[in-house]
């Protein structure tokens, strides 16, 4: 039996950030992090876009709004401190017609409320910032949006928390909660004073074994980007559309990566099991049955217009479809140069079982013995340092 003060299940960016915050607050505590894979950043934390969001998409009463602005600044500082690359390329949000101006103004209002540096600009100013972007009358400019390499960030964070005394056990998978703050893993039993569940795609399953998260289940959505292979980048900044604010997805957009590569996407394709990355890799029949049950209910009730969403998203498996959606935001693009798919990622999106609504905000539940981060979707990577500090202060005595 291994014993520790704090046991963290899952070594993604949130788990490692929680460990980092615990080390700052409880300097003499013993911290053990378990990870079912052979290394960190093999799932969402290493497969996300690497965009550091500025914080203007989220309503002021949300946890996302609370942590994105500070999280953006702290992650940039972390990268500069440890000499990790940052592309301070900014972002513009463009409109296609009159109908999208109201959504654009709502984003500006949210940004102002959240204290985000955000500018409503006309077409002339847009031309100066991003000559290739086009918009209807007005656009938004976010100078503080940036991109980083998420895998490099997570691995550096791993190195720091381990150097500071935390133990990281890889290839160690949670099996059962056996009570008395003790869990069974494939490597044996672990007992902790406090257990923190940051297991991403499996956070709901682990939470359920502790009596939490019963109102929710995770529905996976697959995100893929198409990369541009041209020698010179066609854009200078990230270019996004006005999103449908009732859904948590931001729509197909242009991302300028930290190394200057242009990519378009992502998709938000309903997945059939939790690690449904490529073909039948990691196939799990029990997960598929459960997920198809909820996806069938969503299709039948058409909650949040799921039928249209699913139909549109499955079409995005076609590169031509994805490029055509992105094409409307720019003046010119060499379509044939978008010719290779990125590594797919899975969004661990929380669904409320009764209302059949996608949960927009972060969700954390817990008691004196355990804490469960149930919904840590985008912009959780951006928010990670600020969000994790709040978790430690709010849920750990």
C-alpha positions in Angstrom: 0.0 0.0 0.0 1.4 3.4 -1.0 0.3 6.4 1.1 0.4 10.1 0.4 -1.2 13.4 1.3 -2.5 14.2 -2.2 -3.3 11.8 -5.0 -3.9 13.3 -8.4 -5.5 11.0 -11.0 -4.5 12.1 -14.5 -1.3 13.9 -15.5 -2.7 16.3 -18.0 -2.3 20.1 -17.8 -4.9 20.4 -15.1 -3.5 17.6 -12.9 0.0 18.9 -13.2 -1.1 22.5 -12.5 -3.0 21.3 -9.4 0.2 19.6 -8.3 2.1 22.8 -8.9 -0.4 24.8 -6.9 -0.4 22.3 -4.1 3.4 22.5 -3.9 3.2 26.3 -3.5 0.6 26.1 -0.7 1.6 22.9 1.1 5.3 22.9 0.8 6.0 19.8 2.9 3.2 17.6 1.5 3.6 14.3 -0.3 2.0 14.4 -3.8 1.5 11.4 -6.0 0.3 11.7 -9.6 -0.9 8.7 -11.5 -1.2 8.5 -15.3 -2.5 5.5 -17.2 -0.3 6.3 -20.3 3.4 6.0 -20.6 3.9 9.7 -20.5 2.0 13.0 -20.1 0.2 15.0 -22.9 -0.9 12.0 -24.9 -4.6 13.0 -24.8 -6.3 16.4 -24.7 -3.5 18.3 -23.1 -1.1 17.5 -25.9 -3.7 17.4 -28.7 -5.3 20.8 -28.4 -4.7 23.8 -30.7 -2.2 25.5 -28.4 -4.2 28.7 -28.6 -4.0 30.9 -25.5 -7.5 32.5 -25.5 -8.0 36.1 -24.4 -11.3 35.6 -22.5 -14.1 37.4 -24.4 -16.3 34.4 -25.4 -17.6 33.8 -21.9 -20.3 35.4 -19.8 -19.1 37.3 -16.8 -20.7 34.9 -14.3 -18.8 31.9 -15.6 -15.6 30.3 -14.2 -14.2 30.5 -17.7 -14.5 34.3 -17.6 -13.0 34.3 -14.1 -9.8 32.5 -15.1 -9.1 33.0 -18.9 -7.6 36.5 -18.6 -5.3 35.7 -15.8 -4.6 32.2 -17.2 -3.5 33.7 -20.5 -1.0 36.0 -18.8 0.4 33.3 -16.4 0.9 30.8 -19.2 2.8 33.3 -21.3 4.9 34.2 -18.3 5.6 30.5 -17.7 6.7 30.0 -21.3 9.0 33.0 -21.3 10.5 32.1 -18.0 11.4 28.6 -19.2 12.2 29.7 -22.8 9.3 27.9 -24.5 8.2 29.5 -27.7 5.2 31.8 -27.9 3.6 33.2 -31.0 2.1 36.5 -30.0 0.1 36.6 -33.3 -3.3 37.9 -31.9 -6.7 37.1 -33.4 -9.4 38.7 -35.4 -13.1 37.7 -35.4 -14.8 38.4 -38.7 -18.4 38.5 -39.9 -19.9 37.2 -43.1 -23.0 39.4 -43.3 -25.4 41.7 -41.4 -26.9 38.8 -39.3 -23.6 38.2 -37.5 -23.0 41.8 -36.3 -25.2 41.2 -33.2 -23.1 38.3 -32.2 -19.9 40.3 -32.8 -21.2 43.1 -30.5 -22.2 40.6 -27.9 -18.6 39.3 -27.9 -17.3 42.9 -27.5 -19.7 43.4 -24.6 -18.5 40.2 -22.9 -14.9 41.2 -23.5 -15.4 44.6 -22.0 -17.2 43.1 -18.9 -14.4 40.6 -18.4 -11.6 43.3 -18.7 -10.2 41.9 -21.9 -8.2 44.1 -24.3 -10.5 43.9 -27.3 -11.1 46.3 -30.2 -14.0 46.7 -32.5 -12.4 47.6 -35.8 -13.5 48.6 -39.3 -12.3 47.1 -42.6 -9.4 49.5 -43.0 -8.0 48.6 -39.6 -8.5 44.9 -40.4 -6.5 45.4 -43.6 -3.6 46.6 -41.5 -3.7 43.8 -39.0 -4.5 40.9 -41.4 -4.5 41.8 -45.1 -6.0 38.5 -46.2 -9.0 38.6 -43.8 -12.4 39.9 -45.0 -15.4 40.9 -43.0 -18.7 42.6 -43.3 -18.4 46.1 -42.0 -16.7 45.4 -38.7 -14.5 42.8 -36.9 -12.9 42.3 -33.5 -9.2 42.4 -32.8 -7.7 40.6 -29.8 -4.0 41.4 -29.5 -3.4 39.1 -26.5 -4.5 35.8 -28.1 -1.4 33.7 -28.8 -0.2 30.2 -29.6 2.2 27.9 -27.8 3.2 24.2 -28.2 0.9 22.5 -25.7 3.0 19.3 -25.4 6.2 21.3 -24.6 4.2 23.2 -21.9 2.9 20.1 -20.3 6.2 18.3 -20.3 8.0 21.3 -18.8 5.3 21.5 -16.1 5.8 17.7 -15.5 9.6 18.2 -15.0 9.0 21.1 -12.6 6.6 19.4 -10.3 8.7 16.2 -10.2 11.8 18.3 -9.5 9.9 19.9 -6.6 9.2 16.5 -5.1 6.0 15.1 -6.6 6.1 11.5 -7.7 4.7 10.6 -11.1 3.7 7.0 -11.7 3.0 6.4 -15.4 1.3 3.2 -16.8 -0.8 3.3 -13.6 -4.5 3.1 -14.2 -7.3 3.8 -11.7 -9.5 0.7 -11.3 -11.8 1.1 -8.4 -12.5 3.2 -5.3 -12.3 0.7 -2.5 -13.3 3.2 0.3 -11.4 4.9 3.1 -9.8 7.2 0.6 -8.1 4.2 -1.0 -8.1 3.3 -4.7 -7.1 0.2 -6.6 -4.8 0.6 -9.6 -3.3 -1.9 -12.0 -0.1 -1.4 -9.9 -1.6 -1.9 -6.5 -3.5 0.2 -3.8 -2.9 3.8 -3.0 -4.3 5.7 0.0 -4.4 9.5 0.2 -5.7 12.2 2.6 -7.2 13.9 -0.4 -7.8 12.5 -3.9 -8.1 14.9 -6.9 -9.6 13.5 -10.0 -8.3 15.3 -13.2 -8.9 12.3 -15.5 -10.3 14.2 -18.5 -12.3 11.8 -20.7 -12.8 9.5 -17.7 -13.4 12.1 -15.0 -17.1 11.3 -14.9 -16.6 7.6 -14.4 -14.1 8.1 -11.6 -16.3 10.7 -10.0 -19.2 8.3 -10.0 -17.3 5.8 -8.0 -16.9 8.4 -5.3 -20.6 9.4 -5.4 -20.2 12.6 -7.5 -21.2 13.7 -11.0 -24.3 11.5 -11.2 -26.2 14.2 -13.2 -23.7 14.1 -16.0 -21.9 12.0 -18.6 -19.1 12.8 -21.0 -19.9 12.9 -24.7 -16.7 12.9 -26.8 -16.4 15.1 -29.9 -13.5 14.6 -32.3 -11.5 17.6 -33.4 -9.2 17.5 -36.4 -7.4 20.3 -38.3 -6.1 20.5 -41.9 -2.6 21.8 -42.2 -1.3 24.1 -44.9 1.8 22.9 -46.7 2.7 26.1 -48.6 6.2 27.6 -48.1 4.8 31.0 -47.0 2.0 31.4 -44.5 -1.2 32.9 -46.0 -2.1 34.7 -42.7 -0.5 36.8 -40.1 -2.9 36.2 -37.2 -5.6 33.8 -36.1 -8.9 34.3 -38.0 -12.1 33.2 -36.4 -15.8 33.4 -37.3 -18.6 34.7 -35.0 -19.6 31.5 -33.1 -23.0 30.2 -32.3 -23.0 31.2 -28.7 -25.5 28.7 -27.6 -23.0 25.9 -28.3 -19.5 25.5 -26.8 -17.8 25.2 -30.2 -16.1 28.2 -31.9 -16.5 27.1 -35.5 -14.0 26.4 -38.3 -11.2 29.0 -38.1 -7.6 29.6 -39.0 -4.9 29.0 -36.4 -1.3 30.2 -36.7 0.7 27.7 -34.7 3.7 28.5 -32.6 6.0 27.5 -35.4 4.2 29.5 -38.0 2.2 26.7 -39.6 -1.4 27.6 -40.8 -4.2 25.1 -40.1 -8.0 25.2 -40.4 -10.5 23.5 -38.2 -11.3 22.0 -35.9 -14.2 19.6 -36.5 -16.5 18.8 -33.7 -17.6 15.4 -34.9 -19.5 13.2 -32.4 -17.3 10.3 -31.5 -18.5 6.8 -30.7 -16.2 6.0 -27.8 -14.0 8.1 -25.6 -10.6 7.6 -27.3 -12.0 7.3 -30.8 -9.0 8.9 -32.5 -8.3 6.9 -35.6 -10.2 3.9 -37.0 -10.9 1.3 -34.3 -7.9 2.3 -32.1 -8.8 2.0 -28.4 -12.2 0.6 -29.4 -14.5 0.0 -26.4 -17.8 -1.7 -27.0 -19.3 -0.8 -23.6 -18.4 2.9 -24.1 -19.9 2.9 -27.6 -23.2 1.4 -26.4 -23.5 4.1 -23.7 -22.4 7.0 -25.9 -24.7 5.9 -28.7 -27.6 5.7 -26.2 -27.1 9.4 -25.4 -26.4 10.5 -28.9 -29.6 8.7 -30.0 -31.5 10.7 -27.4 -29.9 13.9 -28.6 -30.8 13.1 -32.2 -34.4 12.2 -31.2 -35.0 15.3 -29.1 -32.8 17.5 -31.3 -31.4 19.1 -28.2 -29.1 22.1 -29.1 -29.9 21.3 -32.7 -27.9 18.1 -32.5 -29.2 16.7 -35.8 -27.9 19.6 -37.8 -24.7 19.7 -35.8 -24.0 16.0 -36.4 -24.8 16.2 -40.1 -22.6 19.3 -40.7 -19.7 17.9 -38.6 -19.6 14.5 -40.4 -19.3 16.4 -43.7 -16.1 17.9 -42.4 -14.3 14.6 -42.9 -14.1 15.9 -46.4 -11.1 18.3 -46.8 -13.0 20.2 -49.5 -15.9 20.9 -47.1 -13.6 22.1 -44.4 -11.7 24.4 -46.8 -14.9 25.8 -48.3 -16.0 26.8 -44.8 -12.7 28.6 -44.1 -12.5 30.2 -47.5 -15.3 32.7 -46.8 -13.1 34.4 -44.1 -10.2 35.3 -46.4 -9.6 37.0 -49.7 -7.5 34.3 -51.3 -6.2 30.9 -50.4 -4.5 28.0 -52.2 -7.0 25.4 -51.4 -4.9 22.5 -52.6 -2.2 23.3 -50.1 -4.4 22.3 -47.2 -3.4 18.7 -47.7 -2.6 16.9 -44.4 -4.6 16.1 -41.3 -3.4 17.0 -37.9 -3.3 14.5 -35.0 -7.0 14.2 -33.9 -8.0 15.3 -30.4 -11.1 14.4 -28.4 -13.1 17.1 -26.5 -14.4 15.6 -23.2 -17.7 17.5 -23.3 -20.0 17.1 -20.3 -23.7 16.5 -21.0 -26.5 16.9 -18.4 -28.4 13.6 -18.5 -31.8 15.1 -17.8 -31.8 18.4 -19.7 -29.7 16.9 -22.5 -27.7 20.2 -22.6 -24.0 20.5 -23.2 -22.5 22.1 -20.1 -20.8 25.3 -21.1 -18.8 26.1 -18.0 -16.2 24.3 -15.9 -17.7 21.9 -13.3 -16.1 20.8 -10.1 -17.6 18.7 -7.3 -16.1 17.4 -4.1 -16.0 17.0 -0.4 -13.4 16.7 2.4 -12.0 13.5 0.9 -12.1 14.0 -2.9 -12.4 16.6 -5.6 -13.6 15.9 -9.2 -12.9 18.2 -12.2 -15.8 17.0 -14.3 -15.8 19.6 -17.2 -12.4 21.1 -18.1 -12.9 21.8 -21.8 -11.6 24.7 -23.8 -10.2 27.2 -22.6 -9.0 24.9 -19.8 -5.5 24.8 -21.2 -5.3 28.6 -21.2 -6.9 28.8 -17.7 -4.9 25.9 -16.2 -2.7 27.8 -13.7 -5.4 30.2 -12.5 -8.1 27.5 -12.5 -6.0 25.0 -10.6 -5.0 27.6 -7.9 -8.8 28.3 -7.4 -9.4 24.5 -7.1 -6.8 24.2 -4.4 -8.0 27.3 -2.5 -11.7 26.4 -2.9 -11.7 22.6 -2.3 -8.6 21.8 -0.3 -8.3 22.9 3.3 
